[in-house]
Amino acid sequence: MNTGSVEAVTTYEGLRAFAGAWGLIFFGFIFLGVVAYAFWPSRRKEFEQDAQIPLREDDDDV
């Protein structure tokens, strides 16, 4: 193996580790944002109304 391919492997492994760590942090924040949005107290009424949509009967259903 020549030194060029050893450098490429080292660079790849370094980038993979960097992307893995920061990707985990990024998606962790995305997850926390979605959970915060879903459980935010001011959204409760809106979500309760949306949960009743399948149970409503519309007069225009034929």
ChimeraX attribute file (.defattr): number of C-alpha atoms within 10 A of each C-alpha:
attribute: neighborCount
match mode: 1-to-1
recipient: residues
	/A:1	5
	/A:2	6
	/A:3	8
	/A:4	9
	/A:5	10
	/A:6	11
	/A:7	11
	/A:8	11
	/A:9	12
	/A:10	12
	/A:11	12
	/A:12	12
	/A:13	12
	/A:14	12
	/A:15	12
	/A:16	12
	/A:17	12
	/A:18	12
	/A:19	13
	/A:20	12
	/A:21	11
	/A:22	12
	/A:23	12
	/A:24	12
	/A:25	12
	/A:26	12
	/A:27	11
	/A:28	11
	/A:29	12
	/A:30	12
	/A:31	12
	/A:32	11
	/A:33	11
	/A:34	11
	/A:35	11
	/A:36	11
	/A:37	12
	/A:38	13
	/A:39	11
	/A:40	10
	/A:41	9
	/A:42	10
	/A:43	11
	/A:44	12
	/A:45	10
	/A:46	9
	/A:47	12
	/A:48	10
	/A:49	9
	/A:50	10
	/A:51	11
	/A:52	9
	/A:53	9
	/A:54	7
	/A:55	7
	/A:56	8
	/A:57	8
	/A:58	7
	/A:59	6
	/A:60	5
	/A:61	5
	/A:62	4
